[in-house]
Amino acid sequence: MKRVLPFIFSFIFLLFFFLIFQAFFPVKKAYSDELDDLNKKINELQSALDMSKRATAPFESQLINMRNQLAQIEQRVKYLESDIAEKRKTIDEGYKNLEKQKELLNKTVRNYYIKTYFFSPLVVFVSSDDASNITRVLAYQKREANRDKDIITSIALKIVDLEGRKKTLEDEESRLSATKSKLDSEKAEIEKLVGGAKAYQATLTNQIAQLSAKQQQLLAQKLGSLNLPTSLGAGPLFCTDDRKLDPGFSPAFAFYTFGIPHRVGMNQYGADGRARRANQNHEDILRTYFDNFSFETRSARIKVQGYGEMDLEEYMLGIYEMPNSFHIEALKAQVIAARSYALSYTNNGEKEICTTQACQVYKGGNKGGAWEQAVRETAGKVMVSGGQAITAWYASTAGGYTFTSADVGWNDRPWTKRLRDTDGEINSFEDLINKSYDKDSPCLYSAQGFRNEYAKSAWLKQDEAADIINVLLLAKADSSTQTHLSQPDKPNPDGVETWDRERVKKELNSKGITPYNSVSNFSVDWDKNVGKTNTITVSGNAGNNSFDGQEFKNYFNLRAPANIQIVGPLYNVEKR
């Protein structure tokens, strides 16, 4: 029994100190906040992934960015793993050292127990000769007891500390394991999504390539027939809001495009809107629409087609790219963009510049008024990147979004940028129409093309809309049918038979695909940050079918009658 008592006492004593230590010195969870932050980031990426999954063609750059974020998280996880390993090593060494002190602990606890259990001050009084000896003996006994208590307390605290650190370590390892598992899952999902995006892009490239060279030429001619100006210098914009026109049939569908080509660089109506509604000056406006440049003062003599050589500032007075009615700060922004464009296009005067919208509209002389004021007050001011004046493109109406030069198939230029050109957040097409800085343009939101009948509108009948869907279904099912699926009201560009809507439906039936005889509704999923129609879903007698936005646009333009077409990356469907 006596041999057991020291161990029972030791256990009770250690338990007591452990509880006291926990109460006053709680173990800190070293990485609790950091792991929570990592998990939060992973959850944010998961949300982004879920949003991307809802889009048929997510942008690869966005996915790569997500993958990079995960790589950064993974690096941090590796660091935590390394640190945890070091902590475990330290704890293991602590336990090894503690083993060496076990004998001392047991011996000290036993001595302390004996001294406190069996010791009686009366014995000292009985056995001692005088008071001074009694005092010395009592002091000695007290020192011995205190020394034993200090040894026991020190070892007990070490045990408590090691146990606490061990518990924290186990908690960290458990949470880190869960984080790693989640991270691995997200990485796999992202890699799958990136691979899917690349595969999609390859498929889309294939599908576009399936259009014959003559069909692509037909589409270019069809677009050219709209005579859409690339800038305000080509004259007034004639875009009609077909919602105000009654075609004489119902249901009717019209495909509305936001803006008109080319949407790169400065948005002219947007510049005026920013000056008026956001009180931006010309430098603010240009920094909004262009990246990676600085303002400098330059002079030159340039060659102008049909006018000979002249000073750059004289040339600027005859530019007709923005009406004098626009805000003076918008006019100044236009002057600087046009001046920069002229220097870039002519390579500082070495090359001749044309006078049409193919370059920029020049009519000679002095336009005067607010335009002259803008030229004089910004004399020589240009935008420069890499020591050279930039090709400062501009267009009349961006439709709420601008794009990089690479986005529209031009050479990539670092001063072009993607921009949501709106005053506030966008949650719907209605928001975009009301908040776009270029909302005063008649071409912000319009259906392009028309027929002489049906109130000269772009409205399509239900069976015409169904035919376009059937053409797309057939082209996807059998690419060999492609050349037969051109516009039915014009000669076939490939010199073969153009299949009418009944023949297209017959071909679909032969392949086990139910054709559409009627269409009841279209719904559009679009990217509100970039400004692109991602997916268009059709509902009708053959059920629901979803198509990639660009793919649908290509076949719509190929098959739609007259010169009716979708002219930009962002479009919507109206029904009446």
Rosetta blueprint (number, residue, H / E / L):
1 M L
2 K L
3 R L
4 V H
5 L H
6 P H
7 F H
8 I H
9 F H
10 S H
11 F H
12 I H
13 F H
14 L H
15 L H
16 F H
17 F H
18 F H
19 L H
20 I H
21 F H
22 Q H
23 A H
24 F H
25 F L
26 P L
27 V L
28 K L
29 K L
30 A L
31 Y L
32 S H
33 D H
34 E H
35 L H
36 D H
37 D H
38 L H
39 N H
40 K H
41 K H
42 I H
43 N H
44 E H
45 L H
46 Q H
47 S H
48 A H
49 L H
50 D H
51 M H
52 S H
53 K H
54 R L
55 A L
56 T L
57 A L
58 P L
59 F L
60 E H
61 S H
62 Q H
63 L H
64 I H
65 N H
66 M H
67 R H
68 N H
69 Q H
70 L H
71 A H
72 Q H
73 I H
74 E H
75 Q H
76 R H
77 V H
78 K H
79 Y H
80 L H
81 E H
82 S H
83 D H
84 I H
85 A H
86 E H
87 K H
88 R H
89 K H
90 T H
91 I H
92 D H
93 E H
94 G H
95 Y H
96 K H
97 N H
98 L H
99 E H
100 K H
101 Q H
102 K H
103 E H
104 L H
105 L H
106 N H
107 K H
108 T H
109 V H
110 R H
111 N H
112 Y H
113 Y H
114 I H
115 K H
116 T H
117 Y H
118 F H
119 F L
120 S L
121 P H
122 L H
123 V H
124 V H
125 F H
126 V H
127 S H
128 S L
129 D L
130 D L
131 A H
132 S H
133 N H
134 I H
135 T H
136 R H
137 V H
138 L H
139 A H
140 Y H
141 Q H
142 K H
143 R H
144 E H
145 A H
146 N H
147 R H
148 D H
149 K H
150 D H
151 I H
152 I H
153 T H
154 S H
155 I H
156 A H
157 L H
158 K H
159 I H
160 V H
161 D H
162 L H
163 E H
164 G H
165 R H
166 K H
167 K H
168 T H
169 L H
170 E H
171 D H
172 E H
173 E H
174 S H
175 R H
176 L H
177 S H
178 A H
179 T H
180 K H
181 S H
182 K H
183 L H
184 D H
185 S H
186 E H
187 K H
188 A H
189 E H
190 I H
191 E H
192 K H
193 L H
194 V H
195 G H
196 G H
197 A H
198 K H
199 A H
200 Y H
201 Q H
202 A H
203 T H
204 L H
205 T H
206 N H
207 Q H
208 I H
209 A H
210 Q H
211 L L
212 S L
213 A H
214 K H
215 Q H
216 Q H
217 Q H
218 L H
219 L H
220 A H
221 Q H
222 K H
223 L H
224 G H
225 S L
226 L L
227 N L
228 L L
229 P L
230 T L
231 S L
232 L H
233 G H
234 A H
235 G L
236 P L
237 L L
238 F L
239 C L
240 T L
241 D L
242 D H
243 R H
244 K H
245 L L
246 D L
247 P L
248 G L
249 F L
250 S L
251 P L
252 A E
253 F E
254 A E
255 F E
256 Y E
257 T E
258 F E
259 G L
260 I L
261 P L
262 H L
263 R L
264 V E
265 G L
266 M E
267 N E
268 Q H
269 Y H
270 G H
271 A H
272 D H
273 G H
274 R H
275 A H
276 R H
277 R H
278 A L
279 N L
280 Q L
281 N L
282 H H
283 E H
284 D H
285 I H
286 L H
287 R H
288 T H
289 Y H
290 F L
291 D L
292 N L
293 F L
294 S E
295 F E
296 E E
297 T E
298 R L
299 S L
300 A L
301 R E
302 I E
303 K E
304 V E
305 Q L
306 G L
307 Y L
308 G E
309 E E
310 M E
311 D E
312 L H
313 E H
314 E H
315 Y H
316 M H
317 L H
318 G L
319 I E
320 Y L
321 E L
322 M L
323 P L
324 N L
325 S L
326 F L
327 H L
328 I H
329 E H
330 A H
331 L H
332 K H
333 A H
334 Q H
335 V H
336 I H
337 A H
338 A H
339 R H
340 S H
341 Y H
342 A H
343 L H
344 S H
345 Y H
346 T L
347 N L
348 N L
349 G L
350 E L
351 K L
352 E E
353 I E
354 C L
355 T L
356 T L
357 Q L
358 A L
359 C L
360 Q L
361 V L
362 Y E
363 K L
364 G L
365 G L
366 N L
367 K L
368 G L
369 G H
370 A H
371 W H
372 E H
373 Q H
374 A H
375 V H
376 R H
377 E H
378 T L
379 A L
380 G L
381 K E
382 V E
383 M E
384 V E
385 S E
386 G L
387 G L
388 Q E
389 A E
390 I L
391 T L
392 A L
393 W L
394 Y E
395 A E
396 S L
397 T L
398 A L
399 G L
400 G L
401 Y E
402 T E
403 F E
404 T L
405 S L
406 A H
407 D H
408 V H
409 G L
410 W L
411 N L
412 D L
413 R L
414 P L
415 W L
416 T L
417 K L
418 R L
419 L E
420 R E
421 D L
422 T E
423 D L
424 G L
425 E L
426 I L
427 N L
428 S L
429 F H
430 E H
431 D H
432 L H
433 I H
434 N H
435 K H
436 S E
437 Y L
438 D L
439 K L
440 D L
441 S L
442 P L
443 C L
444 L L
445 Y E
446 S E
447 A E
448 Q E
449 G L
450 F L
451 R L
452 N L
453 E L
454 Y H
455 A H
456 K H
457 S L
458 A L
459 W L
460 L E
461 K E
462 Q H
463 D H
464 E H
465 A H
466 A H
467 D H
468 I H
469 I H
470 N H
471 V H
472 L H
473 L H
474 L H
475 A H
476 K H
477 A H
478 D L
479 S H
480 S H
481 T H
482 Q H
483 T H
484 H H
485 L L
486 S L
487 Q L
488 P L
489 D L
490 K L
491 P L
492 N L
493 P L
494 D L
495 G L
496 V L
497 E L
498 T L
499 W L
500 D L
501 R H
502 E H
503 R H
504 V H
505 K H
506 K H
507 E H
508 L H
509 N H
510 S H
511 K L
512 G L
513 I L
514 T L
515 P L
516 Y L
517 N L
518 S L
519 V E
520 S E
521 N E
522 F E
523 S E
524 V E
525 D E
526 W E
527 D E
528 K L
529 N L
530 V L
531 G L
532 K E
533 T E
534 N E
535 T E
536 I E
537 T E
538 V E
539 S E
540 G E
541 N L
542 A L
543 G E
544 N E
545 N E
546 S E
547 F E
548 D E
549 G H
550 Q H
551 E H
552 F H
553 K H
554 N H
555 Y H
556 F H
557 N H
558 L H
559 R H
560 A L
561 P L
562 A L
563 N L
564 I L
565 Q E
566 I L
567 V L
568 G L
569 P L
570 L L
571 Y E
572 N E
573 V E
574 E E
575 K E
576 R L
